[in-house]
Amino acid sequence: MAVSYKKLWKLLIDKDMTKTQMRKEAGISTAALAKLGKNENVSTEVLVKICSALHCDLTDIMELTEEGK
């Protein structure tokens, strides 16, 4: 299984928010943002910070997908 953050990017568009604005509001590092952009694993702490900043649930920002799809 692989992780996809497409839902996060769509949510940011809906909220008219840039990735940099979200990063600052959530208090996450640029390295964590870069990992999100590459659909790499990040800590649960980072995901919780994003959900708190965007007032959403984990399922609103990520999903598990089949490898290679």
mmJSON file of the N, C-alpha and C atoms, coordinates in Angstrom:
{"data_MODEL":{"atom_site":{
"group_PDB":["ATOM","ATOM","ATOM","ATOM","ATOM","ATOM","ATOM","ATOM","ATOM","ATOM","ATOM","ATOM","ATOM","ATOM","ATOM","ATOM","ATOM","ATOM","ATOM","ATOM","ATOM","ATOM","ATOM","ATOM","ATOM","ATOM","ATOM","ATOM","ATOM","ATOM","ATOM","ATOM","ATOM","ATOM","ATOM","ATOM","ATOM","ATOM","ATOM","ATOM","ATOM","ATOM","ATOM","ATOM","ATOM","ATOM","ATOM","ATOM","ATOM","ATOM","ATOM","ATOM","ATOM","ATOM","ATOM","ATOM","ATOM","ATOM","ATOM","ATOM","ATOM","ATOM","ATOM","ATOM","ATOM","ATOM","ATOM","ATOM","ATOM","ATOM","ATOM","ATOM","ATOM","ATOM","ATOM","ATOM","ATOM","ATOM","ATOM","ATOM","ATOM","ATOM","ATOM","ATOM","ATOM","ATOM","ATOM","ATOM","ATOM","ATOM","ATOM","ATOM","ATOM","ATOM","ATOM","ATOM","ATOM","ATOM","ATOM","ATOM","ATOM","ATOM","ATOM","ATOM","ATOM","ATOM","ATOM","ATOM","ATOM","ATOM","ATOM","ATOM","ATOM","ATOM","ATOM","ATOM","ATOM","ATOM","ATOM","ATOM","ATOM","ATOM","ATOM","ATOM","ATOM","ATOM","ATOM","ATOM","ATOM","ATOM","ATOM","ATOM","ATOM","ATOM","ATOM","ATOM","ATOM","ATOM","ATOM","ATOM","ATOM","ATOM","ATOM","ATOM","ATOM","ATOM","ATOM","ATOM","ATOM","ATOM","ATOM","ATOM","ATOM","ATOM","ATOM","ATOM","ATOM","ATOM","ATOM","ATOM","ATOM","ATOM","ATOM","ATOM","ATOM","ATOM","ATOM","ATOM","ATOM","ATOM","ATOM","ATOM","ATOM","ATOM","ATOM","ATOM","ATOM","ATOM","ATOM","ATOM","ATOM","ATOM","ATOM","ATOM","ATOM","ATOM","ATOM","ATOM","ATOM","ATOM","ATOM","ATOM","ATOM","ATOM","ATOM","ATOM","ATOM","ATOM","ATOM","ATOM","ATOM","ATOM","ATOM","ATOM","ATOM","ATOM","ATOM"],
"id":[1,2,3,4,5,6,7,8,9,10,11,12,13,14,15,16,17,18,19,20,21,22,23,24,25,26,27,28,29,30,31,32,33,34,35,36,37,38,39,40,41,42,43,44,45,46,47,48,49,50,51,52,53,54,55,56,57,58,59,60,61,62,63,64,65,66,67,68,69,70,71,72,73,74,75,76,77,78,79,80,81,82,83,84,85,86,87,88,89,90,91,92,93,94,95,96,97,98,99,100,101,102,103,104,105,106,107,108,109,110,111,112,113,114,115,116,117,118,119,120,121,122,123,124,125,126,127,128,129,130,131,132,133,134,135,136,137,138,139,140,141,142,143,144,145,146,147,148,149,150,151,152,153,154,155,156,157,158,159,160,161,162,163,164,165,166,167,168,169,170,171,172,173,174,175,176,177,178,179,180,181,182,183,184,185,186,187,188,189,190,191,192,193,194,195,196,197,198,199,200,201,202,203,204,205,206,207],
"type_symbol":["N","C","C","N","C","C","N","C","C","N","C","C","N","C","C","N","C","C","N","C","C","N","C","C","N","C","C","N","C","C","N","C","C","N","C","C","N","C","C","N","C","C","N","C","C","N","C","C","N","C","C","N","C","C","N","C","C","N","C","C","N","C","C","N","C","C","N","C","C","N","C","C","N","C","C","N","C","C","N","C","C","N","C","C","N","C","C","N","C","C","N","C","C","N","C","C","N","C","C","N","C","C","N","C","C","N","C","C","N","C","C","N","C","C","N","C","C","N","C","C","N","C","C","N","C","C","N","C","C","N","C","C","N","C","C","N","C","C","N","C","C","N","C","C","N","C","C","N","C","C","N","C","C","N","C","C","N","C","C","N","C","C","N","C","C","N","C","C","N","C","C","N","C","C","N","C","C","N","C","C","N","C","C","N","C","C","N","C","C","N","C","C","N","C","C","N","C","C","N","C","C","N","C","C","N","C","C"],
"label_atom_id":["N","CA","C","N","CA","C","N","CA","C","N","CA","C","N","CA","C","N","CA","C","N","CA","C","N","CA","C","N","CA","C","N","CA","C","N","CA","C","N","CA","C","N","CA","C","N","CA","C","N","CA","C","N","CA","C","N","CA","C","N","CA","C","N","CA","C","N","CA","C","N","CA","C","N","CA","C","N","CA","C","N","CA","C","N","CA","C","N","CA","C","N","CA","C","N","CA","C","N","CA","C","N","CA","C","N","CA","C","N","CA","C","N","CA","C","N","CA","C","N","CA","C","N","CA","C","N","CA","C","N","CA","C","N","CA","C","N","CA","C","N","CA","C","N","CA","C","N","CA","C","N","CA","C","N","CA","C","N","CA","C","N","CA","C","N","CA","C","N","CA","C","N","CA","C","N","CA","C","N","CA","C","N","CA","C","N","CA","C","N","CA","C","N","CA","C","N","CA","C","N","CA","C","N","CA","C","N","CA","C","N","CA","C","N","CA","C","N","CA","C","N","CA","C","N","CA","C","N","CA","C","N","CA","C","N","CA","C","N","CA","C"],
"label_alt_id":[null,null,null,null,null,null,null,null,null,null,null,null,null,null,null,null,null,null,null,null,null,null,null,null,null,null,null,null,null,null,null,null,null,null,null,null,null,null,null,null,null,null,null,null,null,null,null,null,null,null,null,null,null,null,null,null,null,null,null,null,null,null,null,null,null,null,null,null,null,null,null,null,null,null,null,null,null,null,null,null,null,null,null,null,null,null,null,null,null,null,null,null,null,null,null,null,null,null,null,null,null,null,null,null,null,null,null,null,null,null,null,null,null,null,null,null,null,null,null,null,null,null,null,null,null,null,null,null,null,null,null,null,null,null,null,null,null,null,null,null,null,null,null,null,null,null,null,null,null,null,null,null,null,null,null,null,null,null,null,null,null,null,null,null,null,null,null,null,null,null,null,null,null,null,null,null,null,null,null,null,null,null,null,null,null,null,null,null,null,null,null,null,null,null,null,null,null,null,null,null,null,null,null,null,null,null,null],
"label_comp_id":["MET","MET","MET","ALA","ALA","ALA","VAL","VAL","VAL","SER","SER","SER","TYR","TYR","TYR","LYS","LYS","LYS","LYS","LYS","LYS","LEU","LEU","LEU","TRP","TRP","TRP","LYS","LYS","LYS","LEU","LEU","LEU","LEU","LEU","LEU","ILE","ILE","ILE","ASP","ASP","ASP","LYS","LYS","LYS","ASP","ASP","ASP","MET","MET","MET","THR","THR","THR","LYS","LYS","LYS","THR","THR","THR","GLN","GLN","GLN","MET","MET","MET","ARG","ARG","ARG","LYS","LYS","LYS","GLU","GLU","GLU","ALA","ALA","ALA","GLY","GLY","GLY","ILE","ILE","ILE","SER","SER","SER","THR","THR","THR","ALA","ALA","ALA","ALA","ALA","ALA","LEU","LEU","LEU","ALA","ALA","ALA","LYS","LYS","LYS","LEU","LEU","LEU","GLY","GLY","GLY","LYS","LYS","LYS","ASN","ASN","ASN","GLU","GLU","GLU","ASN","ASN","ASN","VAL","VAL","VAL","SER","SER","SER","THR","THR","THR","GLU","GLU","GLU","VAL","VAL","VAL","LEU","LEU","LEU","VAL","VAL","VAL","LYS","LYS","LYS","ILE","ILE","ILE","CYS","CYS","CYS","SER","SER","SER","ALA","ALA","ALA","LEU","LEU","LEU","HIS","HIS","HIS","CYS","CYS","CYS","ASP","ASP","ASP","LEU","LEU","LEU","THR","THR","THR","ASP","ASP","ASP","ILE","ILE","ILE","MET","MET","MET","GLU","GLU","GLU","LEU","LEU","LEU","THR","THR","THR","GLU","GLU","GLU","GLU","GLU","GLU","GLY","GLY","GLY","LYS","LYS","LYS"],
"label_asym_id":["A","A","A","A","A","A","A","A","A","A","A","A","A","A","A","A","A","A","A","A","A","A","A","A","A","A","A","A","A","A","A","A","A","A","A","A","A","A","A","A","A","A","A","A","A","A","A","A","A","A","A","A","A","A","A","A","A","A","A","A","A","A","A","A","A","A","A","A","A","A","A","A","A","A","A","A","A","A","A","A","A","A","A","A","A","A","A","A","A","A","A","A","A","A","A","A","A","A","A","A","A","A","A","A","A","A","A","A","A","A","A","A","A","A","A","A","A","A","A","A","A","A","A","A","A","A","A","A","A","A","A","A","A","A","A","A","A","A","A","A","A","A","A","A","A","A","A","A","A","A","A","A","A","A","A","A","A","A","A","A","A","A","A","A","A","A","A","A","A","A","A","A","A","A","A","A","A","A","A","A","A","A","A","A","A","A","A","A","A","A","A","A","A","A","A","A","A","A","A","A","A","A","A","A","A","A","A"],
"label_entity_id":["1","1","1","1","1","1","1","1","1","1","1","1","1","1","1","1","1","1","1","1","1","1","1","1","1","1","1","1","1","1","1","1","1","1","1","1","1","1","1","1","1","1","1","1","1","1","1","1","1","1","1","1","1","1","1","1","1","1","1","1","1","1","1","1","1","1","1","1","1","1","1","1","1","1","1","1","1","1","1","1","1","1","1","1","1","1","1","1","1","1","1","1","1","1","1","1","1","1","1","1","1","1","1","1","1","1","1","1","1","1","1","1","1","1","1","1","1","1","1","1","1","1","1","1","1","1","1","1","1","1","1","1","1","1","1","1","1","1","1","1","1","1","1","1","1","1","1","1","1","1","1","1","1","1","1","1","1","1","1","1","1","1","1","1","1","1","1","1","1","1","1","1","1","1","1","1","1","1","1","1","1","1","1","1","1","1","1","1","1","1","1","1","1","1","1","1","1","1","1","1","1","1","1","1","1","1","1"],
"label_seq_id":[1,1,1,2,2,2,3,3,3,4,4,4,5,5,5,6,6,6,7,7,7,8,8,8,9,9,9,10,10,10,11,11,11,12,12,12,13,13,13,14,14,14,15,15,15,16,16,16,17,17,17,18,18,18,19,19,19,20,20,20,21,21,21,22,22,22,23,23,23,24,24,24,25,25,25,26,26,26,27,27,27,28,28,28,29,29,29,30,30,30,31,31,31,32,32,32,33,33,33,34,34,34,35,35,35,36,36,36,37,37,37,38,38,38,39,39,39,40,40,40,41,41,41,42,42,42,43,43,43,44,44,44,45,45,45,46,46,46,47,47,47,48,48,48,49,49,49,50,50,50,51,51,51,52,52,52,53,53,53,54,54,54,55,55,55,56,56,56,57,57,57,58,58,58,59,59,59,60,60,60,61,61,61,62,62,62,63,63,63,64,64,64,65,65,65,66,66,66,67,67,67,68,68,68,69,69,69],
"pdbx_PDB_ins_code":[null,null,null,null,null,null,null,null,null,null,null,null,null,null,null,null,null,null,null,null,null,null,null,null,null,null,null,null,null,null,null,null,null,null,null,null,null,null,null,null,null,null,null,null,null,null,null,null,null,null,null,null,null,null,null,null,null,null,null,null,null,null,null,null,null,null,null,null,null,null,null,null,null,null,null,null,null,null,null,null,null,null,null,null,null,null,null,null,null,null,null,null,null,null,null,null,null,null,null,null,null,null,null,null,null,null,null,null,null,null,null,null,null,null,null,null,null,null,null,null,null,null,null,null,null,null,null,null,null,null,null,null,null,null,null,null,null,null,null,null,null,null,null,null,null,null,null,null,null,null,null,null,null,null,null,null,null,null,null,null,null,null,null,null,null,null,null,null,null,null,null,null,null,null,null,null,null,null,null,null,null,null,null,null,null,null,null,null,null,null,null,null,null,null,null,null,null,null,null,null,null,null,null,null,null,null,null],
"Cartn_x":[0.836,0.0,0.887,0.387,1.076,0.13,0.703,-0.106,-0.206,-1.364,-1.575,-2.155,-1.598,-2.071,-2.836,-3.363,-4.139,-5.307,-5.925,-7.061,-6.631,-5.408,-4.9,-4.766,-4.194,-3.992,-5.339,-6.308,-7.643,-8.302,-8.105,-8.68,-8.071,-6.772,-6.119,-6.685,-6.938,-7.542,-8.923,-9.713,-11.065,-11.032,-10.004,-9.883,-9.109,-8.717,-7.955,-6.703,-5.973,-4.79,-3.595,-2.438,-1.231,-0.588,0.314,1.038,1.857,2.453,3.262,2.4,1.218,0.316,-0.079,-0.4,-0.775,0.399,1.599,2.785,2.989,2.876,3.07,1.969,0.729,-0.401,-0.347,0.071,0.137,1.413,2.409,3.661,4.496,4.494,5.314,6.53,7.525,8.77,8.655,9.596,9.643,9.972,10.742,11.076,9.821,8.957,7.705,6.816,6.772,5.971,6.506,7.824,8.434,8.073,8.079,7.695,6.235,5.375,3.963,3.827,4.611,4.564,4.995,5.813,6.307,5.528,4.431,3.615,4.442,5.374,6.185,5.553,5.989,5.459,5.937,5.039,5.366,4.827,5.251,4.82,3.34,2.767,1.383,1.253,2.28,2.27,2.069,2.741,2.599,1.168,0.621,-0.74,-1.764,-1.56,-2.473,-2.384,-1.189,-1.03,-1.769,-1.675,-2.364,-3.877,-4.358,-5.799,-6.296,-5.509,-5.902,-5.974,-4.996,-4.955,-6.089,-6.446,-7.477,-8.863,-8.935,-10.205,-10.85,-10.083,-10.578,-10.113,-10.441,-10.093,-8.987,-8.297,-7.229,-7.72,-8.924,-9.449,-9.732,-9.75,-9.957,-8.678,-7.512,-6.254,-5.394,-5.731,-4.91,-5.741,-5.166,-5.794,-4.725,-5.034,-4.131,-4.51,-3.49,-3.732,-2.881,-3.188,-2.377,-1.023,0.03,1.372,1.369,1.971,2.124,0.909,-0.147,-1.351,-1.492],
"Cartn_y":[-1.18,0.0,1.251,2.268,3.556,4.633,5.753,6.862,7.946,8.589,9.681,10.877,12.06,13.288,14.177,13.601,14.379,15.103,14.448,15.066,16.335,16.345,17.537,18.693,18.433,19.51,20.041,19.151,19.599,20.438,20.033,20.789,22.185,22.285,23.601,24.499,23.931,24.705,25.186,24.29,24.659,25.768,25.759,26.774,28.003,28.009,29.124,29.409,28.349,28.436,27.835,28.468,27.937,26.899,26.109,25.126,25.824,26.959,27.699,28.231,28.747,29.229,28.082,26.93,25.766,25.329,25.324,24.908,25.791,27.094,28.033,27.903,27.793,27.694,26.394,25.312,24.014,23.875,24.698,24.618,23.401,23.037,21.907,22.417,21.571,21.967,21.915,22.581,22.522,21.107,20.381,18.992,18.117,18.327,17.561,17.9,19.184,19.597,18.959,18.884,18.258,16.775,16.084,14.667,14.497,15.393,15.337,15.492,16.403,16.642,15.445,14.578,13.379,12.127,12.32,11.202,10.218,10.755,9.929,9.896,8.953,8.841,10.004,10.525,11.553,11.071,11.696,11.261,11.588,10.846,11.094,12.494,12.944,14.285,15.356,15.217,16.172,16.154,14.967,14.841,15.45,15.246,15.808,17.332,17.875,19.33,19.918,19.243,19.712,19.659,18.539,18.407,19.462,19.757,20.793,22.159,22.462,23.764,23.916,22.827,22.888,22.489,22.112,21.694,20.566,19.497,18.358,17.052,15.947,14.613,14.041,13.013,12.39,11.924,11.391,10.888,12.012,13.26,14.405,14.84,14.365,14.831,13.723,12.472,11.377,10.139,9.25,7.958,6.94,5.688,4.604,4.099,3.868,3.404,2.158,1.471,0.339,0.844,0.118,0.507,0.652,1.738,1.938,2.491,2.795,3.345,4.813],
"Cartn_z":[0.0,0.0,0.0,-0.635,-0.69,-0.189,0.196,0.701,-0.367,-0.441,-1.395,-0.646,-0.918,-0.286,-1.267,-2.341,-3.313,-2.653,-1.686,-0.983,-0.262,0.279,0.961,-0.012,-1.181,-2.163,-2.665,-2.847,-3.262,-2.173,-0.916,0.207,0.282,0.055,0.069,-1.027,-2.201,-3.294,-2.873,-2.291,-1.844,-0.797,0.05,1.105,0.637,-0.644,-1.219,-0.376,-0.094,0.765,0.03,0.154,-0.468,0.452,-0.112,0.691,1.77,1.428,2.396,3.532,3.215,4.262,5.186,4.613,5.405,6.277,5.716,6.471,7.692,7.503,8.615,9.657,9.224,10.146,10.945,10.284,10.964,11.798,11.501,12.248,11.891,10.601,10.162,9.399,9.262,8.609,7.093,6.443,4.979,4.511,5.312,4.963,4.971,5.961,6.029,4.842,4.473,3.317,2.04,1.92,0.743,0.673,1.808,1.839,1.424,1.89,1.501,-0.011,-0.581,-2.018,-2.841,-2.226,-2.917,-2.516,-1.79,-1.289,-0.463,0.325,1.208,2.591,3.403,4.761,5.624,6.422,7.414,8.755,9.829,11.158,11.386,12.295,12.672,13.261,13.959,14.554,13.481,12.343,11.245,10.713,10.533,10.012,10.972,12.264,13.268,13.271,13.133,13.081,11.881,10.736,9.535,9.74,10.284,10.521,11.501,12.519,13.486,12.818,11.974,11.311,10.309,9.633,8.591,9.11,10.379,10.992,10.192,10.016,9.235,9.877,9.255,9.718,8.832,9.31,8.521,7.152,7.105,5.834,4.837,5.316,4.428,3.729,4.206,3.631,3.031,3.303,2.777,2.514,1.706,1.465,1.129,1.342,0.98,-0.397,-1.221,-2.578,-2.839,-3.913,-4.336,-4.815,-4.566,-5.03,-6.549,-7.013,-8.455,-9.163,-8.441,-9.083,-8.779],
"occupancy":[1.0,1.0,1.0,1.0,1.0,1.0,1.0,1.0,1.0,1.0,1.0,1.0,1.0,1.0,1.0,1.0,1.0,1.0,1.0,1.0,1.0,1.0,1.0,1.0,1.0,1.0,1.0,1.0,1.0,1.0,1.0,1.0,1.0,1.0,1.0,1.0,1.0,1.0,1.0,1.0,1.0,1.0,1.0,1.0,1.0,1.0,1.0,1.0,1.0,1.0,1.0,1.0,1.0,1.0,1.0,1.0,1.0,1.0,1.0,1.0,1.0,1.0,1.0,1.0,1.0,1.0,1.0,1.0,1.0,1.0,1.0,1.0,1.0,1.0,1.0,1.0,1.0,1.0,1.0,1.0,1.0,1.0,1.0,1.0,1.0,1.0,1.0,1.0,1.0,1.0,1.0,1.0,1.0,1.0,1.0,1.0,1.0,1.0,1.0,1.0,1.0,1.0,1.0,1.0,1.0,1.0,1.0,1.0,1.0,1.0,1.0,1.0,1.0,1.0,1.0,1.0,1.0,1.0,1.0,1.0,1.0,1.0,1.0,1.0,1.0,1.0,1.0,1.0,1.0,1.0,1.0,1.0,1.0,1.0,1.0,1.0,1.0,1.0,1.0,1.0,1.0,1.0,1.0,1.0,1.0,1.0,1.0,1.0,1.0,1.0,1.0,1.0,1.0,1.0,1.0,1.0,1.0,1.0,1.0,1.0,1.0,1.0,1.0,1.0,1.0,1.0,1.0,1.0,1.0,1.0,1.0,1.0,1.0,1.0,1.0,1.0,1.0,1.0,1.0,1.0,1.0,1.0,1.0,1.0,1.0,1.0,1.0,1.0,1.0,1.0,1.0,1.0,1.0,1.0,1.0,1.0,1.0,1.0,1.0,1.0,1.0,1.0,1.0,1.0,1.0,1.0,1.0],
"B_iso_or_equiv":[0.0,0.0,0.0,0.0,0.0,0.0,0.0,0.0,0.0,0.0,0.0,0.0,0.0,0.0,0.0,0.0,0.0,0.0,0.0,0.0,0.0,0.0,0.0,0.0,0.0,0.0,0.0,0.0,0.0,0.0,0.0,0.0,0.0,0.0,0.0,0.0,0.0,0.0,0.0,0.0,0.0,0.0,0.0,0.0,0.0,0.0,0.0,0.0,0.0,0.0,0.0,0.0,0.0,0.0,0.0,0.0,0.0,0.0,0.0,0.0,0.0,0.0,0.0,0.0,0.0,0.0,0.0,0.0,0.0,0.0,0.0,0.0,0.0,0.0,0.0,0.0,0.0,0.0,0.0,0.0,0.0,0.0,0.0,0.0,0.0,0.0,0.0,0.0,0.0,0.0,0.0,0.0,0.0,0.0,0.0,0.0,0.0,0.0,0.0,0.0,0.0,0.0,0.0,0.0,0.0,0.0,0.0,0.0,0.0,0.0,0.0,0.0,0.0,0.0,0.0,0.0,0.0,0.0,0.0,0.0,0.0,0.0,0.0,0.0,0.0,0.0,0.0,0.0,0.0,0.0,0.0,0.0,0.0,0.0,0.0,0.0,0.0,0.0,0.0,0.0,0.0,0.0,0.0,0.0,0.0,0.0,0.0,0.0,0.0,0.0,0.0,0.0,0.0,0.0,0.0,0.0,0.0,0.0,0.0,0.0,0.0,0.0,0.0,0.0,0.0,0.0,0.0,0.0,0.0,0.0,0.0,0.0,0.0,0.0,0.0,0.0,0.0,0.0,0.0,0.0,0.0,0.0,0.0,0.0,0.0,0.0,0.0,0.0,0.0,0.0,0.0,0.0,0.0,0.0,0.0,0.0,0.0,0.0,0.0,0.0,0.0,0.0,0.0,0.0,0.0,0.0,0.0],
"pdbx_formal_charge":[null,null,null,null,null,null,null,null,null,null,null,null,null,null,null,null,null,null,null,null,null,null,null,null,null,null,null,null,null,null,null,null,null,null,null,null,null,null,null,null,null,null,null,null,null,null,null,null,null,null,null,null,null,null,null,null,null,null,null,null,null,null,null,null,null,null,null,null,null,null,null,null,null,null,null,null,null,null,null,null,null,null,null,null,null,null,null,null,null,null,null,null,null,null,null,null,null,null,null,null,null,null,null,null,null,null,null,null,null,null,null,null,null,null,null,null,null,null,null,null,null,null,null,null,null,null,null,null,null,null,null,null,null,null,null,null,null,null,null,null,null,null,null,null,null,null,null,null,null,null,null,null,null,null,null,null,null,null,null,null,null,null,null,null,null,null,null,null,null,null,null,null,null,null,null,null,null,null,null,null,null,null,null,null,null,null,null,null,null,null,null,null,null,null,null,null,null,null,null,null,null,null,null,null,null,null,null],
"auth_seq_id":[1,1,1,2,2,2,3,3,3,4,4,4,5,5,5,6,6,6,7,7,7,8,8,8,9,9,9,10,10,10,11,11,11,12,12,12,13,13,13,14,14,14,15,15,15,16,16,16,17,17,17,18,18,18,19,19,19,20,20,20,21,21,21,22,22,22,23,23,23,24,24,24,25,25,25,26,26,26,27,27,27,28,28,28,29,29,29,30,30,30,31,31,31,32,32,32,33,33,33,34,34,34,35,35,35,36,36,36,37,37,37,38,38,38,39,39,39,40,40,40,41,41,41,42,42,42,43,43,43,44,44,44,45,45,45,46,46,46,47,47,47,48,48,48,49,49,49,50,50,50,51,51,51,52,52,52,53,53,53,54,54,54,55,55,55,56,56,56,57,57,57,58,58,58,59,59,59,60,60,60,61,61,61,62,62,62,63,63,63,64,64,64,65,65,65,66,66,66,67,67,67,68,68,68,69,69,69],
"auth_comp_id":["MET","MET","MET","ALA","ALA","ALA","VAL","VAL","VAL","SER","SER","SER","TYR","TYR","TYR","LYS","LYS","LYS","LYS","LYS","LYS","LEU","LEU","LEU","TRP","TRP","TRP","LYS","LYS","LYS","LEU","LEU","LEU","LEU","LEU","LEU","ILE","ILE","ILE","ASP","ASP","ASP","LYS","LYS","LYS","ASP","ASP","ASP","MET","MET","MET","THR","THR","THR","LYS","LYS","LYS","THR","THR","THR","GLN","GLN","GLN","MET","MET","MET","ARG","ARG","ARG","LYS","LYS","LYS","GLU","GLU","GLU","ALA","ALA","ALA","GLY","GLY","GLY","ILE","ILE","ILE","SER","SER","SER","THR","THR","THR","ALA","ALA","ALA","ALA","ALA","ALA","LEU","LEU","LEU","ALA","ALA","ALA","LYS","LYS","LYS","LEU","LEU","LEU","GLY","GLY","GLY","LYS","LYS","LYS","ASN","ASN","ASN","GLU","GLU","GLU","ASN","ASN","ASN","VAL","VAL","VAL","SER","SER","SER","THR","THR","THR","GLU","GLU","GLU","VAL","VAL","VAL","LEU","LEU","LEU","VAL","VAL","VAL","LYS","LYS","LYS","ILE","ILE","ILE","CYS","CYS","CYS","SER","SER","SER","ALA","ALA","ALA","LEU","LEU","LEU","HIS","HIS","HIS","CYS","CYS","CYS","ASP","ASP","ASP","LEU","LEU","LEU","THR","THR","THR","ASP","ASP","ASP","ILE","ILE","ILE","MET","MET","MET","GLU","GLU","GLU","LEU","LEU","LEU","THR","THR","THR","GLU","GLU","GLU","GLU","GLU","GLU","GLY","GLY","GLY","LYS","LYS","LYS"],
"auth_asym_id":["A","A","A","A","A","A","A","A","A","A","A","A","A","A","A","A","A","A","A","A","A","A","A","A","A","A","A","A","A","A","A","A","A","A","A","A","A","A","A","A","A","A","A","A","A","A","A","A","A","A","A","A","A","A","A","A","A","A","A","A","A","A","A","A","A","A","A","A","A","A","A","A","A","A","A","A","A","A","A","A","A","A","A","A","A","A","A","A","A","A","A","A","A","A","A","A","A","A","A","A","A","A","A","A","A","A","A","A","A","A","A","A","A","A","A","A","A","A","A","A","A","A","A","A","A","A","A","A","A","A","A","A","A","A","A","A","A","A","A","A","A","A","A","A","A","A","A","A","A","A","A","A","A","A","A","A","A","A","A","A","A","A","A","A","A","A","A","A","A","A","A","A","A","A","A","A","A","A","A","A","A","A","A","A","A","A","A","A","A","A","A","A","A","A","A","A","A","A","A","A","A","A","A","A","A","A","A"],
"auth_atom_id":["N","CA","C","N","CA","C","N","CA","C","N","CA","C","N","CA","C","N","CA","C","N","CA","C","N","CA","C","N","CA","C","N","CA","C","N","CA","C","N","CA","C","N","CA","C","N","CA","C","N","CA","C","N","CA","C","N","CA","C","N","CA","C","N","CA","C","N","CA","C","N","CA","C","N","CA","C","N","CA","C","N","CA","C","N","CA","C","N","CA","C","N","CA","C","N","CA","C","N","CA","C","N","CA","C","N","CA","C","N","CA","C","N","CA","C","N","CA","C","N","CA","C","N","CA","C","N","CA","C","N","CA","C","N","CA","C","N","CA","C","N","CA","C","N","CA","C","N","CA","C","N","CA","C","N","CA","C","N","CA","C","N","CA","C","N","CA","C","N","CA","C","N","CA","C","N","CA","C","N","CA","C","N","CA","C","N","CA","C","N","CA","C","N","CA","C","N","CA","C","N","CA","C","N","CA","C","N","CA","C","N","CA","C","N","CA","C","N","CA","C","N","CA","C","N","CA","C","N","CA","C","N","CA","C","N","CA","C","N","CA","C"],
"pdbx_PDB_model_num":[1,1,1,1,1,1,1,1,1,1,1,1,1,1,1,1,1,1,1,1,1,1,1,1,1,1,1,1,1,1,1,1,1,1,1,1,1,1,1,1,1,1,1,1,1,1,1,1,1,1,1,1,1,1,1,1,1,1,1,1,1,1,1,1,1,1,1,1,1,1,1,1,1,1,1,1,1,1,1,1,1,1,1,1,1,1,1,1,1,1,1,1,1,1,1,1,1,1,1,1,1,1,1,1,1,1,1,1,1,1,1,1,1,1,1,1,1,1,1,1,1,1,1,1,1,1,1,1,1,1,1,1,1,1,1,1,1,1,1,1,1,1,1,1,1,1,1,1,1,1,1,1,1,1,1,1,1,1,1,1,1,1,1,1,1,1,1,1,1,1,1,1,1,1,1,1,1,1,1,1,1,1,1,1,1,1,1,1,1,1,1,1,1,1,1,1,1,1,1,1,1,1,1,1,1,1,1]
}}}
